[in-house]
């Protein structure tokens, strides 16, 4: 259980939508979260998460109407160990173009990178994230049936781990969207872990739609199993830059 409890990754708490960054644009996002109730001691060499502040810088560039690349810098800060670099990831992503007129949005990302052993029991990991979403009137739904694979660390022997994410949001006004996000890590696809060893987290959220250039998401995460951090708050603040291009000049 020590390894399972330490494995929670709270650096980028986000359910992805299928849309990619438009061609030529760059999206800069700051992912922030603070854990009020989490692990309290060093487990298998991994530092505790309680009262830790995680700050992640994500920079994503759109190359055309179906391909983008994202880059992450993870950091962690607390009163005991100070502010430290945790690791870096890179994430190419492809999507089904809107010109294909599919009834749902579909994209696929592959995120690969390194995290220091003091902050993650798995140092080199790969995430394969299919993304399916749909806007239905005032409702927005997104499902990410994610697969994780460790190449160095505690979870190597588990092979592919099923880590589904889901979000449902409702447009209260043009500005305000409220919703619920779910994050799970259920165990190897060959046989899920016992429920108390799984990671299960619900996050009520509010999204503010200031403009197409801005992104704002705030939520309170509640862990529902022993292997999950029990209480945290998270915020995502993003800004899209078009570098002076006219909005009508995007690739189609």
GULO-436146 format. One record per residue (C-alpha): x, y, z; residue number from 1; residue in one letter. Coordinates in Angstrom, 1 decimal, padded with zeros to 4 digits. Each point is the difference from the previous one (the first is absolute). Example, Ala and Ser with C-alpha at 12.3 -4.5 7.8 and 13.67 -1.06 7.14 Angstrom:
2
      xx      yy      zz  seq  type
   012.3  -004.5   007.8    1     a
   001.4   003.4  -000.7    2     s
This chain:
252
      xx      yy      zz  seq  type
   000.0   000.0   000.0    1     x
   002.9   002.4   000.6    2     x
   000.9   000.1  -003.7    3     x
  -003.7   000.3  -001.1    4     x
  -000.6   002.9   002.4    5     x
   003.1   001.8  -001.2    6     x
  -000.8  -000.4  -003.7    7     x
  -002.6   002.7  -000.2    8     x
   000.9   002.6  -002.7    9     x
  -001.4   003.4   000.9   10     x
   002.0   002.3  -002.2   11     x
  -002.5   000.3  -002.9   12     x
  -003.6  -000.6   001.1   13     x
  -001.9   000.4  -003.2   14     x
  -002.5  -001.9  -002.2   15     x
   000.9   000.7  -003.6   16     x
  -002.4   001.2  -002.7   17     x
   000.6  -001.3  -003.6   18     x
   000.7   003.5  -001.4   19     x
   003.6   000.8  -000.8   20     x
   001.7   003.4   000.0   21     x
  -000.6   001.7  -003.4   22     x
   002.9   000.1  -002.5   23     x
   002.6   002.6   000.8   24     x
  -001.4   000.7   003.5   25     x
   001.7  -000.7   003.3   26     x
  -001.9  -000.8   003.3   27     x
   001.8   000.8   003.3   28     x
  -001.6  -001.5   003.1   29     x
   000.8   000.0   003.7   30     x
  -001.3  -003.0   001.9   31     x
   000.0   000.6   003.8   32     x
  -001.2  -002.2   002.8   33     x
   000.4  -000.2   003.7   34     x
  -000.6  -003.2   002.1   35     x
  -001.6   000.6   003.3   36     x
  -000.2  -003.7   001.0   37     x
   002.3  -002.5  -001.6   38     x
   002.9  -002.3   000.9   39     x
   001.8   001.1   003.1   40     x
   003.2  -002.0   000.0   41     x
   002.7  -001.1  -002.5   42     x
  -001.3  -003.1  -001.8   43     x
   002.4  -002.2  -002.0   44     x
   002.3   003.1  -000.3   45     x
  -002.8   002.3  -001.3   46     x
  -000.5   003.2   001.9   47     x
  -003.4   000.7   001.7   48     x
  -002.7   001.9  -001.9   49     x
  -001.8   001.6   003.0   50     x
   000.4   003.8  -000.1   51     x
   001.9  -000.2  -003.3   52     x
  -000.5   002.7  -002.7   53     x
   000.3  -001.3  -003.5   54     x
   000.6   002.4  -002.9   55     x
   000.2  -001.3  -003.6   56     x
   000.7   002.1  -003.0   57     x
  -001.5  -001.3  -003.3   58     x
   000.9   001.4  -003.4   59     x
  -001.9  -001.4  -003.0   60     x
   000.4   001.0  -003.6   61     x
  -002.3  -000.8  -002.9   62     x
   001.7  -001.0  -003.2   63     x
  -003.1  -000.5  -002.2   64     x
  -003.7  -000.8   000.4   65     x
   000.7  -003.6   001.3   66     x
   003.3   000.1   001.8   67     x
   001.5   001.7   003.1   68     x
   002.9  -000.5   002.4   69     x
   000.0   000.8   003.7   70     x
   002.9   000.3   002.4   71     x
  -000.2  -000.1   003.8   72     x
   002.2   001.2   002.9   73     x
  -001.0  -001.5   003.4   74     x
   000.9   001.6   003.3   75     x
  -000.9  -000.5   003.7   76     x
   000.4   002.2   003.0   77     x
  -000.5  -000.5   003.8   78     x
   001.3   001.4   003.2   79     x
   002.3  -002.9   000.7   80     x
   001.7  -000.7  -003.3   81     x
  -000.4   003.4  -001.8   82     x
  -000.8   000.5  -003.7   83     x
   001.4  -002.6  -002.3   84     x
  -000.1  -001.1  -003.6   85     x
  -001.8  -003.4  -000.3   86     x
   000.3  -000.9  -003.7   87     x
  -001.0   000.7  -003.6   88     x
  -002.4  -001.6  -002.5   89     x
  -000.6   000.4  -003.7   90     x
  -003.5  -000.7  -001.5   91     x
  -000.7  -000.2  -003.8   92     x
  -003.7  -000.2  -000.8   93     x
  -002.0  -000.7  -003.2   94     x
  -003.8   000.5  -000.6   95     x
  -002.7  -000.7  -002.5   96     x
  -000.4   003.3  -001.9   97     x
  -003.3   001.8   000.2   98     x
  -000.2  -000.3  -003.8   99     x
  -000.7  -003.7   000.4  100     x
  -003.3   000.8   001.7  101     x
   000.2  -002.8   002.6  102     x
  -003.0   000.0   002.5  103     x
   002.5   000.2   002.9  104     x
   003.4   001.6   000.5  105     x
   002.8  -002.5   000.0  106     x
   003.8   000.5   000.6  107     x
   002.9  -002.1   001.4  108     x
   003.0   001.2   002.0  109     x
   003.2  -001.8   001.1  110     x
   001.7   001.6   002.9  111     x
   003.6  -001.2   000.9  112     x
   002.4   001.3   002.6  113     x
   002.0  -000.1   003.2  114     x
  -000.8   000.7   003.6  115     x
   002.6   000.0   002.8  116     x
  -000.2  -003.1   002.3  117     x
  -000.5   002.3   003.0  118     x
  -003.4   001.0  -001.4  119     x
  -001.2  -003.1  -001.9  120     x
   000.6  -003.7   000.5  121     x
   000.2  -000.3  -003.9  122     x
   002.6   002.2  -001.5  123     x
  -000.5  -000.7  -003.8  124     x
  -003.6  -000.3  -001.1  125     x
  -002.2   000.0  -003.1  126     x
  -003.7   001.0  -000.1  127     x
  -002.2  -000.9  -002.9  128     x
  -003.2   002.1   000.2  129     x
  -002.9  -000.4  -002.4  130     x
  -002.4   002.9   000.2  131     x
  -003.7   000.0  -000.9  132     x
  -002.2   003.1   000.6  133     x
  -003.4   001.4  -001.0  134     x
  -001.9   003.2   000.5  135     x
  -003.8  -000.7   000.4  136     x
  -001.9   003.3   000.5  137     x
   001.2   001.5   003.3  138     x
   001.8  -003.2   000.9  139     x
   003.6  -000.9  -000.8  140     x
   001.3  -003.6   000.6  141     x
   003.5  -001.3  -000.4  142     x
   001.5  -003.5   000.6  143     x
   003.7  -000.9   000.2  144     x
   000.5  -003.8   000.3  145     x
   003.7   000.4   000.8  146     x
   002.7  -002.7   000.0  147     x
   003.2   000.5   002.1  148     x
   003.2  -001.9  -000.3  149     x
   003.1   000.3   002.2  150     x
   003.4  -000.8  -001.4  151     x
   002.0   000.5   003.2  152     x
  -001.2  -000.2   003.5  153     x
  -002.6  -001.6   002.2  154     x
  -002.7  -000.7  -002.6  155     x
   002.1  -001.6  -002.8  156     x
  -001.3  -003.5   000.8  157     x
  -003.7   001.2  -000.3  158     x
   000.3   000.7  -003.7  159     x
  -002.8   002.1  -001.3  160     x
  -002.1   001.7   002.7  161     x
  -003.6   001.2  -000.7  162     x
  -000.4   003.6   001.2  163     x
  -003.4   001.4  -001.3  164     x
  -000.9   003.6   000.3  165     x
  -003.4   001.5  -000.6  166     x
  -001.6   003.5   000.1  167     x
  -003.6   001.3  -000.3  168     x
  -000.7   003.7  -000.1  169     x
  -003.0   002.2  -000.4  170     x
  -000.1   003.6  -001.3  171     x
  -001.9   002.0   002.6  172     x
   000.7   003.2  -002.0  173     x
   002.3   000.9  -002.9  174     x
   002.6   000.8   002.6  175     x
  -000.4  -002.7   002.7  176     x
   000.1  -003.8  -000.5  177     x
  -000.3  -002.3   003.1  178     x
   000.9  -003.7  -000.1  179     x
   001.4  -003.1   001.5  180     x
   003.3  -001.7  -000.8  181     x
   001.0  -003.6   000.8  182     x
   003.6  -001.3   000.2  183     x
   000.8  -003.7   000.5  184     x
   002.9  -002.4  -000.1  185     x
  -001.6  -003.5   000.2  186     x
   003.1  -002.2  -000.4  187     x
   001.4  -002.3  -002.8  188     x
  -002.3  -000.7  -002.9  189     x
   000.7  -003.7   000.6  190     x
  -001.8   000.2   003.4  191     x
  -001.0   003.1   002.0  192     x
   001.3   000.7   003.5  193     x
  -002.2  -000.4   003.0  194     x
  -002.3   003.0   000.5  195     x
   001.9   001.3   003.0  196     x
   003.3   000.0  -002.0  197     x
  -001.5   001.9  -002.9  198     x
   000.2   003.7  -000.5  199     x
  -003.5   001.6  -000.3  200     x
  -000.5   003.7   000.2  201     x
  -003.0   002.3  -000.7  202     x
   000.5   003.7  -000.7  203     x
  -002.9   002.5  -000.2  204     x
   001.2   002.8  -002.2  205     x
  -000.9   003.4  -001.4  206     x
   001.2   001.2  -003.4  207     x
  -000.1   003.6  -001.1  208     x
  -000.2   000.8  -003.7  209     x
   001.5   003.5  -000.2  210     x
   000.8  -000.3  -003.7  211     x
   001.4  -002.5  -002.5  212     x
   003.5   001.2   001.0  213     x
  -000.3  -000.8   003.7  214     x
  -000.6  -003.2   002.1  215     x
  -000.9  -000.1   003.7  216     x
  -000.9  -003.1   002.0  217     x
  -000.3  -000.3   003.8  218     x
  -000.9  -003.1   002.0  219     x
   000.1  -001.8   003.4  220     x
   001.2  -003.6  -000.2  221     x
  -001.3  -002.6   002.5  222     x
   001.7  -003.4   000.1  223     x
  -002.4  -003.0   000.5  224     x
   002.5  -002.8   000.7  225     x
   002.9  -000.5   002.3  226     x
   002.5   000.2  -002.8  227     x
  -001.1   003.5  -001.0  228     x
   000.9   003.4   001.4  229     x
  -003.1   001.0   002.0  230     x
  -000.4   003.7  -000.6  231     x
   001.6   002.5  -002.4  232     x
  -000.8   003.1  -002.0  233     x
   001.0   000.5  -003.6  234     x
   000.0   002.8  -002.5  235     x
   000.9   000.3  -003.7  236     x
   000.7   003.4  -001.5  237     x
   000.7   000.1  -003.7  238     x
   000.6   002.6  -002.8  239     x
   000.2  -000.7  -003.7  240     x
   002.3   002.1  -002.2  241     x
  -000.5   000.4  -003.7  242     x
   003.2   002.1  -000.5  243     x
  -001.8   002.8  -001.9  244     x
  -001.7  -002.2  -002.6  245     x
  -003.6   000.9  -000.9  246     x
  -002.4  -002.4   001.4  247     x
  -001.5  -000.8  -003.4  248     x
   003.3  -001.2  -001.4  249     x
   000.1  -003.3   001.9  250     x
   000.5  -003.2  -002.0  251     x
  -003.1  -001.9  -000.9  252     x
